[in-house]
Amino acid sequence: MFSWCGDLIAIVALLGAARFLQAVAALDTGTSFGGIGVSRDVMIASLAEPAMIMVVFTVALVAGSTQLSTIAEFTANAGSLRVSLAMALVALVIVALAENARIPVDNPSTHLEVTMVHEAMVLEYSGRISR
């Protein structure tokens, strides 16, 4: 009934949907701090997600399928390293740095609003503080 030919693409789509829902939830409070955090996170996402999709398509093109089982079987039986897969790994590491808010992209050790990207959205989930 369900075709599993696009399961790798479906995983990327689910990750994008999760980011969208997180951004909408942070915007729901209506504060400017949440809006600033969302705009910064969406800016990083607009740069990182196309790179992740290109990595997915590179792996799928080399393996000849988008099925996870076919890709895993191909990489397990591959006898040599391909340059395209090595470059895809480098791109995936850079995307992981941006997505996980590490030092070149975000500085989570400070509490300045200028440097907060993901923290601004997480702080706004609890809603407005009544004083």
C-alpha positions as CSV (number, residue, x, y, z in Angstrom):
1,M,0.0,0.0,0.0
2,F,2.7,2.5,0.9
3,S,5.8,2.7,-1.3
4,W,9.1,3.1,0.5
5,C,10.9,4.5,-2.5
6,G,11.1,7.9,-1.1
7,D,11.9,7.2,2.6
8,L,15.1,9.2,2.7
9,I,13.3,12.2,1.2
10,A,10.5,11.7,3.7
11,I,13.0,11.9,6.6
12,V,14.3,15.2,5.3
13,A,10.8,16.4,4.9
14,L,9.9,15.4,8.5
15,L,13.0,17.3,9.8
16,G,11.9,20.4,7.9
17,A,8.3,20.0,9.3
18,A,9.7,19.8,12.8
19,R,11.7,23.0,12.3
20,F,8.6,24.8,11.0
21,L,6.4,23.7,13.9
22,Q,9.1,24.8,16.4
23,A,9.3,28.2,14.7
24,V,5.5,28.6,14.7
25,A,5.4,27.6,18.4
26,A,8.0,30.2,19.3
27,L,6.2,32.9,17.3
28,D,2.9,32.1,19.0
29,T,3.8,34.0,22.2
30,G,4.0,37.2,20.3
31,T,7.1,38.6,21.9
32,S,9.9,40.3,20.0
33,F,12.5,38.0,21.6
34,G,10.9,34.9,20.2
35,G,10.6,36.6,16.8
36,I,14.2,37.5,16.7
37,G,15.2,34.0,17.6
38,V,12.9,32.5,15.0
39,S,14.2,34.8,12.3
40,R,17.8,33.9,13.1
41,D,17.0,30.1,13.2
42,V,15.1,30.3,9.9
43,M,18.1,32.1,8.3
44,I,20.5,29.4,9.4
45,A,18.0,26.8,8.2
46,S,17.7,28.4,4.8
47,L,21.4,27.9,4.4
48,A,21.8,24.5,6.1
49,E,18.8,22.6,4.7
50,P,19.7,22.9,1.0
51,A,23.2,21.6,1.9
52,M,21.6,18.7,3.7
53,I,19.3,17.9,0.8
54,M,22.3,17.9,-1.5
55,V,24.1,15.5,0.7
56,V,21.0,13.2,0.7
57,F,20.8,13.4,-3.1
58,T,24.5,12.7,-3.4
59,V,24.3,9.6,-1.3
60,A,21.1,8.5,-3.1
61,L,22.7,9.1,-6.5
62,V,25.8,7.1,-5.7
63,A,23.7,4.2,-4.2
64,G,21.2,4.3,-7.0
65,S,18.1,4.5,-4.7
66,T,16.6,6.5,-1.9
67,Q,15.7,3.5,0.2
68,L,17.7,3.4,3.4
69,S,18.2,-0.3,3.3
70,T,19.6,-0.1,-0.3
71,I,22.0,2.8,0.7
72,A,23.2,0.9,3.8
73,E,23.8,-2.3,1.7
74,F,25.7,-0.3,-0.9
75,T,27.9,1.5,1.6
76,A,28.6,-1.8,3.5
77,N,29.6,-3.6,0.3
78,A,31.5,-0.7,-1.3
79,G,35.2,-1.5,-1.5
80,S,36.5,2.1,-2.1
81,L,35.8,5.6,-0.9
82,R,34.4,8.0,-3.5
83,V,35.3,11.6,-3.5
84,S,31.7,12.7,-3.8
85,L,30.9,10.9,-0.6
86,A,33.9,12.4,1.2
87,M,32.8,15.9,0.2
88,A,29.2,15.1,1.2
89,L,30.6,14.1,4.7
90,V,32.4,17.4,5.0
91,A,29.2,19.2,4.0
92,L,27.2,17.2,6.6
93,V,29.7,18.1,9.3
94,I,29.3,21.8,8.5
95,V,25.5,21.4,8.6
96,A,25.8,19.6,11.9
97,L,27.8,22.5,13.3
98,A,25.2,25.0,12.2
99,E,22.2,22.9,13.4
100,N,23.6,22.1,16.8
101,A,24.5,25.8,17.5
102,R,28.2,25.2,18.0
103,I,30.9,27.9,18.4
104,P,31.4,29.0,14.7
105,V,27.7,29.7,14.4
106,D,26.3,30.4,17.8
107,N,27.8,31.0,21.3
108,P,25.4,29.4,23.8
109,S,27.7,30.2,26.8
110,T,26.6,33.9,26.7
111,H,23.2,35.3,27.7
112,L,23.2,38.2,25.3
113,E,20.2,38.4,23.0
114,V,22.5,39.2,20.1
115,T,24.1,35.7,20.2
116,M,21.0,33.6,21.1
117,V,19.6,31.7,18.2
118,H,18.0,28.5,19.5
119,E,17.8,29.6,23.1
120,A,15.5,32.4,22.2
121,M,12.9,30.0,20.8
122,V,13.2,27.6,23.7
123,L,12.8,30.4,26.3
124,E,9.6,31.6,24.6
125,Y,7.8,28.2,24.8
126,S,6.7,28.9,28.4
127,G,4.8,32.0,27.3
128,R,4.8,35.6,28.6
129,I,6.1,36.4,32.0
130,S,3.4,38.3,33.9
131,R,4.8,41.0,36.2
